[in-house]
Amino acid sequence: MSGTHPSRTGFFGAFRNRALGVAFLVLLLLFVWLTYAIFSKSFVAYDDVSLKSSQIGLQLPSRADVKIRGVLVGEVLNTSTAGKGANITLGIYPNQAHTIPANVTARIIPKTLFGEKYVALQVPQSPSARSIRAGDVISEGCRARSAGAAVRGWRSRSRRCCPTSTRCCARCSLPS
């Protein structure tokens, strides 16, 4: 014998090697696709909730955090402009939706002084008994101040948080 195995020679041996090579490439591509799908959270289910905001904020990225009382309850899925304001689609995790009252408001707040922003859900003084559901619309609460507004605020204490009035509203619970 010349050292070659009879099953690895001829037409069937070459076909078997090619089939194994193609199977390896298919498995490799499947692994790359699965890794991308897990990273982009393609398999995660959300309850879509809309947030009507007066502004998006330059650093509110897609997949930004949505938190209530510091606990992560969802992500920002999409942002779009609507005339003078913005429509922000929030993806709330279905297992966290029962902890969020229906009359919640939202603020866009920076994580750090110059860092990216996230959506903070604010629970009112008297929360609703009904929890938030898919398709609900959240209104913007008291607006968080930017770094420039904070510096200007040290000089003048007028109009602390609310875009709708010159005095602080009861929802903010900030002194005027």
Helices and strands as residue ranges (DSSP letters): G 6-8, H 10-39, E 47-53, E 65-68, E 71-82, E 85-92, G 97-99, E 105-110, E 117-122, E 137-140, H 147-155
